[in-house]
Structure formats: C-alpha cells, structure tokens
Amino acid sequence: MAESLVSPEGVSTQHHSNSEEQSDADGSSPPPEPNSLSAAQREVLERCLHALTHAKNDSHILAALLLITRLCPASQLDRVTLHRVFEAVGFNLPARLLVTAVRGSQSSGLPPEELLSLGTALLAALSTDPDMATHPQLLSTIPLLLGLLESGIPISQKQAQHTTVSQSTCSDLSPDTNACSTLTDQSTPGEEVPKGSSGLGREDEPAACKLDEALADDCYQVLNTVCSLSRGPDQLLARGTIPALCRAVLKKQTLSHEKGLLLLSNLLSSSIRQRAWSKHPSELLSLLASISQNFSQAPEKDRLEMCPRIPQFLPPPESELQTQELQGVVCSLWATLCPMVQGKLSIDQLGNVLVLSACLLDLSGWEPAGSPKFCCLLVNRACVEVRMVLEEPPGTQLSAQQQHTLTACYRIMEAAMEQACCQGANPSPAHSETAVAGLSLQQSRQVLGALEEAYSAVIYYLQQMDPSHYDDPFLFATFRSLCAWLAEETSCLKEEVSALLPFLIGYAKHHLQERKGKGLSEWMSKMSVSDCSQAGTWTGEDVLRYLLPALCHLSAEDGPRKVLLSLDTPAMLVHFLSRGWGVLRTQSGKTVNRDPGLETACSALLNFTVTEPDRVRTDACFASLEAMLSEALPVLLHKSRLLVLAANCCTLGLMIGRLKPAFTDPVESSQRRFFSCALRFLLGALQVGDGGGQARLSPVWEPCWEEVNELWRLGLQALAGCVSAQPSITTLVREEGWLQSTLSLLESSSGLPDPHSQQALEEALCAIARQCPLCRQDISESMKRGGRGSLHGMAQLRNVLKD
C-alpha cells in the first residue's frame, strides 16, 4: 500500500511547494495563524487528520501524511493542527523513517530518498512550533540530519555497483540533481550515533548521492529553528553541528553555501563562539582557509560583497589558537585587503573593509598586515572616516552602519596608538629602523598627528552628549576609545580634555550608580558573545575602569586636577574602591583574582593625597577611605596574589596618616592595627643575602618588584612623615620589631638592591632617630657594630646621630 501511495513524484511536488514557501525565510519564523485554507480544503484536512489519528499501520499513516503535506505546506498549518499531527504520530515516525533510510533497509519497500523526504518534511513541519522544536525527541534527530547534509543520501551496494556503469541511478533517485559523490564520513556527527545509523569506517563507506534542494532545505529548516531558541546554539554545539556543517561546506554539498554558511555564521556570532573554536579548531580553521581562498580568487566586486561576511568566521581574539595555519590565513586576508584599502570605495564598501581590518588587528596585531606604509594608510583612512562623521553639525543622527564602521575605526586607532606610542617612547636607532611590523619615528609622529585630529573630533562629538544619551551603546564605544587615548597621551588637546571632564565624570558616575540589568548593562548582557562561565558579567563599574588610567594621569596635573576636585572625583574613586574591596573580601585561596582597576584607583587617590593636603584633611571621603584601608590591609597582608594592591593600600594609608595632627590620646585600635600591619608589610620586601652580600628581594616580592618598588620607597618616606607628625608611632616601631629587624638587615648586608631604596630607608631611620631617644640609642649601637655593612654608608643618618 505504501508503495502505491508514496511516489517520488508526490513527495517531490510537496517538497518544492514547501521550499517555495520558505525561500525568503531563514527557517526560524513561526507559521502564520490561522491558516489560509478554504472551507473545502479544511474539510479535506479534517478527514485526513481523522484518518491519521485512526490509522492502523505505518502504511495508513504515510498515506494520510502525504495527503496532508500535499494539501497544505507546513508554513500554512496553524499550531493547533500541528499539535494534532504530533499527537497522532509523535517524533518516533519521522525518526524511524530517517534511521531506516540511513541503514538502507529494504523492509519498508520504499527507496531511501522517499523515506528521507517524508521524514524531513514532517520534522520541518513540526519544528515550526517553538514548543515542539525543544522536544528531546526532535533534538535527537539532529545528528541524522547533519549526517545527510554532510554526506548525502546513502546508496545501497547494488545501486553503487550500478553507478559505476551508469550515472542514471542518481537521476532516478533524485530528480533534481545528477550529482553523485563518495561518502567520505558516514559516521553520524554529534554526541551519540542513533540506534540503527551507519557506523562504517572509511574503508567500507558506501557511496552517496547528493540531496535534492527541497530535502536539504527541510534539514536546514529544523536546524535554523533550533538555533533561534534561547538554548539552541548550545544544543547544536553539543550534537556536532559545527564540524558537520564545516565538512558539508568544504564538500560543496547541497545548499551548504547558501544555508550552511549562514547557520554557521549565526552560531559563531552567539555565546558558543569561544567554545566552538576550543572544541573544533581544525574544522573551523579549514573552513576559514577555504573562505580566505575564495576571497582572494573572487572578482573585485564579489570581494567587496564578501567582506562583511568574513569576520564571523575568525577565531575570537582571546583564543590561544595562534597556529602557523592561522597566521597564513590572516596574511592571505591582509594581502587581499591591501589593494582594497588603497582603492576608491563607496562609503559602505569602505566601512566593510575597515571592519574586517579591525577584526584582523584584534586577532593578530600589525605584524601580518604588511608594510608600514600600508599600515599608515589604513590608520589614516580610519581617522579621516571618524572626522568626516563626527564633525557633522550638532543634532546629526548617525545611522547604524555609520556607528558600526566608526566602532571599527576606534579599534584601528587604538591599535595604531599602541604601536606609535611604543615607537615614540623608544627613539633609538634600533627602534627607528623600519620593520615589517614596526613604524619609523617619522611615521609614528605622522600617525600620532592623524590620531590627534581624530580624537579632537571625538571630543567635539562627546561635548554634545547629555544624560539622555548615556545608555547609548555607541556613546560607550566612543567614550572607551577616548579613554584609551587619554591613558597613553594627555599632553595633546589639554584645554579640550579639561573642558570635557564634566562629561567624563558625569558619565562614569551615571553608570557607577546604574542598577544591574538596567540601561547599558542590559544591552551589554544581551549582545555579549562571551561564555558566561568564563567571563564575568558586565556592570556599570566597567565604564569607570576605562577612565581610571586617564584619571591617574590627569590627577597629577594642576589644571585638570582642580577640575576633578570640583567634580568630587575623590569621593567617586573611594566609592569604587570600597565596592571592589567588598568583592575581594569574600574571595580566598585560588579564587582570589587581582583587580588592576582597584590598584589604578589607589594611584589616582595617591596623587590627590600628595598634592592636595588641605582637601584630604577636610573631605569626609578621605576619612572613609582611611577606615577602609585600616580594614583592608590586615587582610591583604596574607594574600600574596594581591601584593600590588596591598602596596597601594599601605602607601596610601601612610600618606594620609602623615597629614593628621599628633595624637593627644592613646592611638585608636584601628589605627594601631593599620600601622602595625604597614610596618610588617614594609619589612617583608628584603632579606639578608647569602654570605653577607647584598640584600635580596624576598621570593614573594621579587615577581612584582618592578610594579611595587616605587610604592615601597614612597611608603618608607610616608612612614618618616608619620613619625614626624605623630611621634607616638615610634613606640610601635620598636614593639613590632621593625627597627631591630631593619638594623639587623643593614648590618648583615653590603648594600641594598638599588641606591634609591637605601635613600628611602635612611630617610625613615633619620625621622625615627629624631623623634625617639630609645630608637636613637638602638640605631647608634647598631651603627657602631655594623662594620662595613650598608648601615655604615648612611652619611645622613650618622649626622643625625651626632646632633
């Protein structure tokens, strides 16, 4: 009965009707409700549904399904009808049809292509309902669908033998294509091979015939629908979709370029991007190499059309996949881009070229980009584009494409800034020579000049922004780029930057107070393609983090610092620091993570403390800061991973302490605890060298000495100031053993690691000797028995002892 009712012509007709309905869709749109059938069609449909629900065997079910599909394509069936079909047949029937076809069983009496046609058509129809698309049984058929898309329709041994004599077999099996191919990988991709699917090895894989477009379209319909679900990309990744589609594209299987690449692009633009590259690097690299080759060989017009589709297939910049193969692909892409950057392009074409260039820079930096001359041209085009768009009259609305292009330009400018500043900071003959990845000193200056003009336009644009625009993602991208510039360069555009400070501080405060999941944070969480298990959630604090390096520079300059004080910037920094400490306090052991933002905030506050003593004495935020430091330092003392933050807190607290009046009452317990911890911390940096030689760094301090040596010396100078302002601290100096341990170190060592450290330590000892007779006596005795140790070389200390 099945043989008479299910004919190739009937199935093929139904498929082409369904394919036409879906030709303009991506396969993920829900069907329209209600359906648009006439009264007569609905009557026939009801009779078919009745026959389907009362079918006695598979032949009856197949016959009823065929009539339904020919009467009404899946896109015209409403949800109620789909549920009635599902209740009648479930997912078992389409799964059995697929498995039977893949196994090549002759028991059904039907050719495999007919079984596959009906099975995939039924799955495609059922998947149009979002509830059914998440059903475990439908998800279990994904590996079978992927096997078809990758390897085509299996051909039986008898058919394969006949194929060697005549290619007409494929035409009979699939009326729409004569293409036949060898099945190179019949094993079903995914986590599991469904029961009954082929498990043949390469040496005994059967031949296969390419799918017709209608059948492939149904397969992609199911995959696209699953991909559109909230957990869809994860479901597809777990079932081997990425490698299967990559192989399908490389084999040029049916619709692989039209629909397979689009589906891969959607998957690699989602939250699974990082995991996909970690799990399937070889397949994705092979695909990228093929795309790059097609890009280089395409006519110029086609290249321009391909540009916007390439970035999605690049690995994420944070991945560790820096292989020779990837470098070769990147070099090939740059070689193709080079004449495009140099050519005459429309605004949209230039935008696409700049976006791809920015992605390549994020991935591999400047080295594979080409000659310094080309790099300068690319930066110049990006800077000109920024100026042309942002220097428009106030009130001009930027299109989404313009914003996308400018965001790419910002990334190019930031990469150029790092390169030019690096060259400018090292104007030696070795650095001024032109290398493949480097710029000459003259080229660096030219690039910095172009960047200065571009950031002048950025400042002009930001000056027009008011709080109603603060949640605009493009405004954040512009703000972030300017912060990157200010972190490297504050000598240019001084007046303009000072005038912009009210906006910068106001913008940072707005997002610092922003509630989680609101405003820009909400947008960032929706658009993020990071794996949440590997990256922290974006919060409004991140806005201030970008500004912190600039604040560290600006707070050291008189003019900008006055503006920052008028904007109550120290209070904002103290608030940020307190929140960060609240997070760190809950961490322990290996969960402790260093936070550079907190360290930079301490540096900016240190600038205010050193240069604005009157403000420190009167501003309540510094009292709050002192209380927080008194709580934090005793804890940080035992967290070696946070030594740099501890050095900042210690020095900052001592700097504040030196500005306080002398204690008339006994030292408060919190202050006593802080000074006690500060003394122990400063003492831990050095230890006696071997055989009475030069003192050496302690193992804990040595790895980060470059970062903390200035803080350690400044802390000793601040300790001297505290002793001068509050002589009672000298009691702690003796009781905590700091003085005795320091004198023993100096007696036993021929010198300190550097002369600056010796000067700082001598300054602290001089202050202690002046304020405390007992300490003076201890130092004098140690000096007498010190021999030729480093203590003996402290001339200023000897003079103090003589007085």
N, C-alpha and C positions, 0 to 999 in steps of 0.2 A: 504493500500500500504506500509505504514511504517513497518507493522508487517512482511511483506514478504521480505522486502529489508534489514532491520536491524536485523540481527540474532545475538544471543550471540556468536556463533562460529566466525562470521565475525568480530565482534568488538574485541573479544579476540585475534584473529590472528593478527589483526592490532596492538594491544597494545603490544603483545610480540615482534613484529618486531621493534616497536619504542623503547621498553625497551632495546633491544639488542644494538641498535644504541647508546643509551645513557648510557650504563652500565659503561663505563670508564670515563664519564664526570660528572661534578658537576651540570649540568643543566644550566649553565650560559654562555656557549660558543655559539657564533653566528653560524648559519649554513654555510656550505661551499658554495661559489658562483663560477661559476654557478653550477646548479645541474648536476648530472651524469646520467641522464636518456638517454636511447637510443632514436633513432628517432621515433620508433613505440610507445614507452611509452609517448614521448612528444606529439605525435598526439592524443593519447587517453586522455592525461591530458588536452589538449586544448578543446577536446569535452566535458570533464567533467566540465571544467571551464565555457564553454558556457552554458551547462545545468544548472549550478549553478546560473549563472547570470540571466537566463531566467526562473528560477523555479517559479511556480505559487502558491505553498503552501509549508508548512513545510515538507510534505512527500517527495516532489521532492528535496528539499534542503538536507534532511537527506540522501536520496539515492545518490545524487551527492557527498556529503561529504564522505560517506562511500567508494565510489569508489576511490576518490582521496587519502584517507588515506591508503587504501589497495594497491594502485598503487605506492605511494611514501611516505615514512615516513617523518615526519616533518623536520628531520635533513637534508634531501636532497632537500627540497624546497628552492629555492632562494628567495630573498627579493621581487622581482617583483611579483612572484607567490603568495607569502604570502599576499602582498598588494591587489592582485586581489581577493583572497579569503575573505579578510577582507572587501573589498568594497561590496562584494556580500552579506555577512551575518552579518558583524559587530560583536559587542560583545553581542548584545541582544540575539541572538540564544543560544550560549553556556550558558549564564546566565539563560535563561528560562529553558533550559534543566536541569541545576543543581537545580533550585528552584522547578521545577515540581517533580524531583526525591526526593528531601528532604521532600516535602509536602506529598509525597505518593499519588499524584493524579492519578486516573485511566483513565483520559480523553485521555491520549496520546496513550493508548493501548499497551505501552511498559513497561517492568519491570524497576524499578528504576536503577538497575545496568547497564542496557544498555544505559539509558539516561545519567547517570553519566560518563560512559565510553566514549561516543561520546563527551559530553560536555568538559570533562577534556582534552581529546585528542586535541580538537580544540583549547582550551586555551593554551595548551602546545605548539602547533604549532605556534600560533600567538605570543606567548611571546618570541619566539626565535629572533624576530626583536626588537632591543632596543627601537625603536620609539613606537612600539605597547605596549611594556612592561610598558611604563609610562602612557598609556592611562587611564583616570579616570574610564572608564567602566571596564577595566580589573582589576584595583585595587579594585573596588567594589566587585569583586567576591572572594577576598581573605578570608573574613570571612566564606564563604561557603566551600571553600577548607579546611580551618583549621578545620571546624566542621567535615568534612569527615575524615581527618587524625586523629582527636582526638577520634571520636565516631563511625566511620564506616558507613556502608550503612543502613539507616533506613529500618525496616521491617514492613509491614502493620500488623494490628491487626489480620487479618485472618492468615497471614503467621506465626506470633508469636505464635498463638494458635497451629498451626500445628507443630511448632518447639518443643513444649513440648512433642509431641508424637514421633516425629522422627527428627533426626538431618539432614536428607537428604535434607531438604529445602535449607540449606546454600550451600550444594554441587551443587544443581541445579542453585542457583543464581550466585554463584561464582565458576567456575570450578576449580580454582587453590587453594582453601582453604576450609577446613571444619570447620574453627574456627568461632564460634558464641559467642557473648558476650552481656551483658546487657548494654544498652546505659545509662551511668551514668550522662551525661550532654549534653542534646540535644540542649540547647540554643547556638546559633551561637556566637562565640567569636568575639571581635572586637568592634569598636565604635558603629556600627549600626547593627541591625538584618535586612537583606534584606527582602523586602516585599515578603511574601509567605514562608519564612523559619519557621522552627518549633520554638515555644516559650513555649514548655511544661515544667511544673515543674517536680521535681524529682519524685513526687508520681505518675505521669501519663506519664512517659517517655516510649516510645516504645522500643522494643528490637532492636538490630542492629547486622549486620553481618560485620565481618572484611573485609576491602578492599582487592582485589587481588593486587599483587605487581605492575602490569602494571598501574592500576589506581592510586595507591599511588605514583608511580614514576612520573606520569604526574603532580600530585598535587605539588610534590616537585620541579619538573622542573620549574613551574611557580614561586614558592616562591624563589628558588635559583636565577632565572633570575632577579627578582625584587631586591633581596638582593645585587646583583652585581652592581646595579646602584648607582650613587652618593648619592641620597636621599633615596635609597632603605631601609636601616635599619630603618630610621625614619618612612617610610611608613608602614613597617611591625610592628614596635612597636605600632604605633597608631591604628592598626587593630587587636591587641590582639594576635599576633603571639607567643610571649614569653610564656604566660600561657598555650595556646593551645598546643604548642609543648611539654612543660613540662608534661602536663597531658597525652599526647599521649605516651611519653616515659615511664611514670610510669605505664600506662595500657598495655605496650608492644604491641602497635598497629603496623600494617604492616609498615615495613621499618623505624620505629621510631628510632631504634638504629643505623641502617645503614646510614640513611639520615637526620633524625630529629636531632640527636645529633650534626652532622656535621654542620647543618644550625644554630643551637643554638650557637655552638662554634664560628661560623663566626660573628653572631650578637653580642655576648658578647665580641668579640675582636674589635669591631668597636666603633665609637663615642657615641653610645647609651648605653654603658655598665653601667655607673652611673645611668642614668635614668631608665634603665630596672630594676636594683636592687631596686631603690627607689619606683618604681611603682608596682613591682610584687615580693616582698621579700619572701612571703610564698611559692609560686610555685617554685621559684629558690632554696630556701633552701631545699624543699622536694626533688627536683631533685639532689642537691648536696649530700644530705644524702643517696639517693639511689646509686649514683656513689661511694660514700665512702664505702658503704656496699659491693657493688660488688668488689671494690678494695681490701677490707680486706679478702673477701672469695675466691678470684681468686687464681689459682696456681701461684707459684713464677714467672714462665716465662711470664704469662699473666700480672702479676702486672708490670713487667718491661716495657711491651708494653703499658700499660695504663698510666704510669707516665707522658709522655709528653702531654696527652690529658686532664689532670685534672686541670691545672692552669687556663684555660679559664673559668671554671665554679665556680671559687672562687670569692666572692664579692670583689670589689675594696677596698684597704686598707683605703682610705679616707672616706668610708661609715660609717654611725653610727649604722650599723647592728651588734652589739655585743651582741647577744642574747644567752641564755643558750643552745638553739638548735645548734647554730653555733659553740659554744665552744665545744660541744660534738662531732660534725663532725670533727673539727680541731684535737681534741685529738685522735679520731679514725684514722685519716690520719697519724698523727705522730706515733701512735702505729704500724701501718703497715710499715711505712718508717724505723723505728728504726733498725730492722734486716737487711734491705736492705743496709743501710749506713754501718753497721758492716760487711756485707758480701763482697765477692770477686766479683767485677763487671768489665765489659769491660769499655773502655773509654767513649763510647757513653752512656752506661747504667748509669755510674756514673754521667755523665753530666745531664741526665734527672732527676735523684734523687736529685741532687744539685739544679736544677732549681725549682723543686716542694718544696724543703725545704726552699729556699729563699722566695718563694711566701707565704708560711705559716708563716714565720717570719715577713714578711711585714704586714700580716693580724693580727696576734695575739701575736707577740713577743715570748720571750723564755719560758714563764711560762708553756704553754701546751706541750712543746717539749719533756719533760722527765727529766731524771736525769742530774745533772751537768756533770757526766762522759760522757754521750751521747753527750751533747752539746759541750764539749771539743773535742770529736772525730769528730763531724761534722765540727767544725771550723778548726780542723787540716787537714781534708781531703780537705776542700776548699783552705786552704793556700798551701798545697802541690800541688794541681792542678794548682794554679797560678804560683808557682815557676817552675813547670815542663814545662809549656807552654811558659812563658815569658822569661825564661833563655836560650831559644834556641839561636843559633848564629844569629848575625845581618843579616837582609835580609830575614829571615824566614817568609813566608806568613801564617797568621792564617786563618783557614777555618771559614766559617760562624758558624758552630756548636761549634767550639772552642771559638769564640767570645761570643756566646750566653751563653755557660757554664761559662766562666770567668766573665761575667756580673753578673750572679747569685752568683758566688763566692764573688764578691765585696760586694754584698748586705749582704751576710752572715758575711763577715769580718766586715762590718760597724756595724751590729747589735751586734756582739761579742765585738767590740771596746767599744761601749756604755756601755755594761754590765761590762766588765773587768775594764774600767776606773772608773766606778761608784763604784765598789767594792774596787779598789785600792785606791781611794780617801777617803774611809771610813774604814780604817783598825781596826775598833773597834770590840770587841768580838761579838756584835750583828750582824755585817756585815760579819764576818769571818765564822760564822756558815753556814753550807751548807743547803740551802733550795731547794725546787723543782725548782724554777726559778732562783736561785742565784748560784754564784760560791764562793768557799772559796778563801782566799787570795792567797794561793799557786796555785790554779787553775787559778786565774786571772793572776798571773805572768806567768804561762805557756802559757796561751792564748796570752798575750802581746808579749811573745817571738816568738811565731809562727807568729803573725801578723807582727812583725818587720822583720822577714825573708821574708815574702811575699811582704811587701812593699819595701824591698830592690830590689826584682825582678821587681816590678812595676817601680821603679826609673830607673833601668837598661834599661827597655823597652822604657820608655819615653825619655831617653837620645839619643836614636837612631832616634827619630822623627824629621823631618824637615818640613818647611811650606807646602810642597806639600801634607802632610797628615793631615793638620789641620782641614779639613772638614770631616774627617772620624768619623762616629758616635761612633765606638768602642774606638777611641782615647779619645773622650769626656768622655765616661764611665770610662775609666782608670784614666783620669785627675780628674774627680769628686771624685772617690774613694780615691785617694791620698790626695785630699783637705780635705776630711772627716777625714783622719788620722792626717794630719797636724793641723787641728782645735783642736784635742784632745791631740796630742803628738808631741812636737818639740824638746824634749831632746835627742831623738834617731836619729841616722843617720844624725847628724848635717852637717858634711862635704858633704855628698852626696846631702842633700837637698839644701845647699848653691850652690853647683855646678849645680843643676838643675834649679835654679831661673831664669836664662836667658830664658829657655824654658817656664817656667810657666808664666812669664810676657809677653813674646812674643806671647804665645798662647792666653792669655787674651786680649792683645791689638788687635790681629788679629780679634777676634770676636766682640770686642767692636766697631770696625770700620766697621763691616760687615753690608751691607745693608739688610733691612728687606726682607724676602722672598728669600734670596740667601744662598748658601752654607749649613752649618749645620742647620740654621734656617729653610730652605726649607724642609730639611729631617725631622726635628722635627715636623713641622706642618702637614706633610703627615702621619707620624707614630703615632701622638698623638691620644690617645683614650679618652682624656678628653672632656667633654662637653664644647664647646667654650663659651656657655652662662654662665658657672660657673667658668671658669678658664681663666686667661689671656693668650695671645699669647706668645709663647716662642720667646725670642730675644737673640741676641749675648751678651747682658749685663748679662744674666744669667750665662755665663761662669765665669765672674769676681766675681759674687756674691758667687759662691762656694769657690773661692780663698780668699775672704775677711777675714774670721776668721783666716786663716793661716797668712795673711799679718799683721793682728793685733798682733799676737804673735811674728812673725819674726822681725817686725819693732822695737820691744822692746829689741832685742839682738844686740850687737855691730857688730859682723861679718856679719850676714845676712843683717843688715840694710845698711851697706856700699855697699853691692852688689845691694840692692834695689835702693839706691840713684844713683848708676852708671847706672842703667836701667831706670832712670827718672820715677820711680814709683809714686812719689807725683803728678806729672802732670797727670798721668793716673787716679789717685784717684779723683783729682779735676775735671777732665772732667766728670767722672762718677757721682760725686756729683752734678755738675751743671745740667746734663741731668735729674737726678732724681728730683731735685728741680723744674725744668721746668714742670715736670708732676704734682707734688704736688701742684704747684701754681694754677693750673686750677681746683683743687678739692675744694669742700666746703661742709659744713654740714655733713650729714651722708655718703657722697661719699668719705670723707677723709679716706684713708687707711694708716695705719702705715707701713713703709718700713724699716725693720731691716737692710737691706743692706746699706742704707744711714747712719744709726747710726754706723755700723761697720766701714764704710769708714772714718767717722769722728774720730773714735777711733784710727785708723791707722795713720791718719794725725796728730792727737794729739801727738802720740808717736814721730813722726818726729819733731814736733814743740818744744817739751820739750827737746829732745836730740840733735837736730841739729840747734841751733840758727843761726849760720852763713849761713846755707843753706836757712833758712827762710828769712833772710834779703836780700839775693841776687837772689833767684829763683823767676822768674816772676810769676810762677804758684801760689805762696802764696799771691801775690798781687791780682790776680784774685779771689783767694779763699776769701780774706778779703772783696772784693767788693760784692761777692755773699752772704756772711754771713751778711753784712750790709743790704742787700735787704731782706734776708730771715727771720731774727729774728723778725722784727716788725710784720710780717705776722703770724709766728709761735706762737707768744705770745698769739694770740686769738684762737688757735686751740688746745683745751685741749687733743685731741686724739694723738697729736704729741708732747707731753710734753718731751718725752725722746729725740727726735731729737732736740727740742728746747734747752734742757740742753746741748747737744753735741755742737750745734752751738754757744751757749753763751760762754761756756768754751773755745772752740777752738778760737773764736774771741778775747777773753780777753787774751789768751795765746800769740797770735800773737801781740796784742796791747802792751804787756809788753816789747816786743823786739824792739819797734820803738823808735827813738830818741824823745826828748822833742819837743813839738810844739813851733815854733818861731812865727807862725802866728795864728790867731784865728782858733779854731777847725772847720774842714770842716763839712758841714751839714750832710753828710752821716755818718761820724764818730760820730758826736754828737748824731745822731739818734740811732746808734748802742749802744753806751754807755748808753744812756737814757733807751733803752729797756732792756739792760743787767741788769741795776740796778733794774728796776721794776720786772724783772723775778726772780732775786735772792731774792728779798724782799717777793715774793709770797709764799715761801716754808713754813714759820712758822707763827703761830698766837698765840695770848695770850690764855693761858689755863684758865680753869674755876677756879674762886676763887683765882686768883693769884698763882696758882700752876705751874707745869712745862709747858713750852711752848709746843704746839702740832702742828702736821703737818696739813696743810690746806687740805680740802677734795679733792682738785684736785691733790695734790701731793701724798697723802697717798697711793693710789693703786700701784704706781710705785716707791715708795721711795727706795726699795731695788736696783733698777736699776740706780737711779739718785743721791743717797746720796753722793757718791764719786765725781761725777761730780759737784754737788753743792758746796762741800767743796773745790774742786780744783778751781772752778770758783771764790770763795772768795779769795783764795790765789793768783790767777791771777789778781784779782782786786787790791790787795795790790801791786802786781808788777807793774801794770799800773799806779797807783797813784805815786809810787816811780819814775818811768821813766818819767811820764808826770803829774807833779803837777797840771796843769790846770784842770784836771779831777775833782779835789775836788770841783770845783765850781758846777759841775753837781751833785755831791754827795749831796750837800746842797739844790740846786734848785729843784731837783727831789723828795726831801723829804725822800731819802733813809736813811740818817743819823738820822733824827729825829724819823722816824718810827722804825728803829732798836733799838735806845736807849730806846724808849718807851716800846718796846717788852722786852728788857733785864731788865728794871726797874720793870716791872709787873710780871715777871716770876721767879720762884725759880731756874730754870735751863733749859737747852736745852735737846732735845731727847737723845743726846749721847755726851760724852766728846770731841770727835773728831770735832763735829760741833761747839762746843764752842771755841775750839782752832783756827779753821779756821776763825770764826767771829772775834775773838780777834786779829788775825794777820791783818785782813783788817782794823780794827779800829786803831790799832797801826800805820799802814802806813799813814792813813788819818790824825791822830793827829800830826805826824811828819812833814807833808807837808803843813798843813793848820792851821794857828793860830785861825781862826774863828771856825773851826771844833774842834780844841783842846779845845777851851773855852766851846763849847756846850757839849763835852764829859765830861769835868771836872765838869760842873754844874750838869749834869745828874748823875755822879758818887756820888756827894755829897748828892743828894736826893734819891738815889737808895735804901737806906735801906739795907735789906738783899737779894735783888734781885740778879740774875745771873751776872749782871754787876759788883757787888761788889766783886765777886770772881775772877775777871780777874787781876791777880797779875802783869803780864807783862804790861798790859795797865796802871796800876797805876804807875809803874816805869817810863813809857814813859812820863806820865803827870808830874812827879816830876822833870824830867830833864830840 
